[in-house]
Amino acid sequence: MFFRYKAFISLVLPILLCHCGEQEAQKSEFVKGDLLYESSMATESSMQGWRMEGPGEVTFKDGWMTMYSENENGHHVFWCPQDFPGSFIAAWEAQHTEIDSGLCIIFFAARGGNGEDIFDPGLPKRDGTFIQYTRGAIVSYHISYYANTPNDPHRQTTNLRKNNTFTLVQQGEEGIPAKSEKIHKLMLIKDGAHILFYVDERKIIDWHDKGAGSMPALKGGKIGFRQMRWTHFRYRNFKVWDIVK
């Protein structure tokens, strides 16, 4: 019975951290510094250097980039080409264009397990298959901020995980509502080991990494947008700043 209790505590404690432990931070505590990267996401030229993994497609119209998989062939990840430091503020806008189903994730602090660039030719190739990103040769954090899949419709939690151990470290409230057709403003703050995530000024995630998944807190790396194959989202105005200390 004692060991069952210990297993239960080890499972739920990271989730409870959303509500206790560290004093909750406010967005106003983090000041934007130099602009590190900017893309309007409005045209093909504005996405120069971005790399798609998996059968994803992008189109551009009315100042937006729409991402989807033709005939819902497969899941996909679209990577920004720039590496970002261990502390940054990222912001973008997103809107669902087909509200039947889908899932959106932001990967960040992504690097090879030995510190390599994720595009290092020595790393195994990736094709959008989820396990390649969550239990494969790269490490990262990811936040699933929209979740409405056929096997888990209208999931009302936002999950923060640490990879490549796929460790669920915090569950927050619902991010983008399943049936929303509104334009939503997203903000991701990573201040070293401290991670915060906002949807339309609502704080969804607030967590400190103290070595979850038997790894030290992750530092810098790449940012990528992931969608499951049913997803039709459009994006614009992606910007990343450093943080003024």
N, C-alpha and C positions, 0 to 999 in steps of 0.2 A: 504493500500500500504506500509506503514511504517513497519508493522509487517512482510509482505512478504519479504521486503528488509532485515530485521534483520535475518529471517530464512535463506535467501540466503547466507548472510555473514557468519553465523555460520556453514554452510555446506562447503563453499569453503575455509575459512580461514586456516584450518589445512593443506589443500593441498598446498596453496600458501606458507606455511612455508618452503617448499622445496626450494624456490627461494629467500626468503627474511627473515628479522628478525635477528636471531642469525648469527654471523659470521661463515662461513663454516669452519669446521675443516678438517685437512688433516691426513691421516693415519699415517704419520711419527711422529705426535704428541704423539702417544700412543706406549709405549715401553712394549714389552712382558717381564713379570717377570717369576715366577716359573711356571713350567708345572703342571697344576692341574689334567689333565686327557689326556690320549692318547689311541686311538684304531686304529690299521691299517685297521680295518674292512675287513680283508683279510680271516679270518677263523671264524668258529663258536666260538672257544675259545676266540677270541679277542673281542667278543660281549657278554661276560659273564655278566649276570645280566640285560641286556637290556630287555624291556618288550613291547610286541606287543599288541595293542588294535585294534580290528577289524580284518577282514579276510585277513591280510597281510602275505606274505611268504617272506623268504630270502634264497638266495643261494649264494655260494661262489665259485669264479673261477678267476684265473689269478690275484690274489691280490685285488679283488673287492668283495663287497657285493652288490648283485642285490636284489631290493625290488619290489614286485608286488603283485597283488591279483589274485589268480587262477581263471580263467574264468571271470575275472573282477567282482568278487562277491561283493566287497564293498570297501569303503574308509578305511584307516588305519593309525595309528600313532605308531611309534617305539621310545620309550623313553630311553634315557641314564639313568642309575640308579643313577648317582651322582648329588647332589645338587651343584650349582655353586653360587659364591657370587654376589653381586650387580654390580661388575665391572669385566669384563673379555674380552679376545679376543679369539674367536673361529674360526677355519679354517678347511676346508675339500674340497675334490674334488668330482665332480659329472659329470655324462655323461648320456644322453638320449640313450636308446637302441632301442626304438620303437617310431618313431617321429610322429605317427598318431595323438595322443592326450595325455593329462595328465595335472597334476598340482602338484607342489611341494611347501611345506611350511616348514619353520622352526619355531617351538614354542620355546620360551625362557622365563626365569623368571617365570616359571609356579609353582604355589602353590595353595593350597586350599584358598577359600575366607576368611577364618579366620586364615591363616598362616600355615595350615596343609601341610604335605607332600602330594603330589598328589596321592600317593598310600595308604593313610590313609583309613582303612577299613570302617570308618564312612562316607566317601564320596560316592555319587552314582556311580555305575559302569558305565564305558564308553566302547563303542563298535565301535569307529571310526566315529560315526555320528557327523557331524560338529557342530551342535548347542550345543552339550554337552561340547564342548571346548570353544565356543565363547560366549555363554549366559548361561552357566551352573554353577556348583559349584566351578570351578577353575578359577583363574585369570592368565593372561599371556600377552605377546606380541606375534604377529606372523607376518612374512614376507612371502608373496607369490612371490617367485623369478623365477618361471617358470609357465606360465599359457597359456594353449592351450586346452580348454575344448570344447566339442561338442556344448554347448550353448553359448560359448564366445570364438570362435577360434582365436588364435594368438593375445591374449590380449597384448598390447604393454606398459603396466604399471606394476610396482612392487608396491604392496600395503603393507603398514605397518598398522596394527590394534592393538588396545588395548582391551583385553577381561577381564571381561565377559560382557562388554557393546558393543562389536563388533564395536568399534568406529574407523572409518577410520581417521588416524591422518596425514598420508602423502602418496602421490603417487609419485614414482620416475619413471625413464625411464625403458624400458624393461630390465629384468635381463638376463636369458638364453634365446636366441632366439628360437622361436617355432620349427624350423626345424633344429636346430643345432645338429650335431653329434660329436662335439668336446668335449674334456675334459675341464671342466671349474673349476676355482679355486674360492672358495667362502670364504669371511671373514666377520664375524659379530663382531662388537665392541660394548660393553655396558659399558659405564663409568658412573655409577650411573644413572642419568636421561637422559644421552646423548646416542643416538643410531645411529650407522653408519653401513652401509652394502655395501660391494664391490663385484662385479663380474669381475674377470680378471682385477683387478686394476682399474676398473671403479667405481666411487662412485655413488651408486644408491639411498641410503637413508642417510640423515643427519638431525636428529630431536632431540629436547629437550622436555622432558615430563614435563609440568608445571601443571599437574593435569587433563589431558584429561580424558573424561569419568567420571567426578566427583569422581575420585580416585587419591590419591597421586601417584607419580612415583613408579613403582614396583621395588622391590629390588632383592634378590636372588631367585633361584629356579631351576627347571629342564629344560633340552633341549630335544626336540623331533622332529623327522622327520615325516612329514605327506605327504601322497600321496592320490590323488583321484584314484578311482578304475581302470581308464584306463591307469595308469602310469606305465612305466617300466624304472626305473632309476637305475644306479649303483653308489656306493659311496666308498670312501677310504680315509685313512689318516685324521681321525677326531682328532683334538687336541684343548685343551683349556688351556689358560694361564691366570694368573692374570696380572694386569696392574701395572707397576712401577710408583709410584707417584713421 
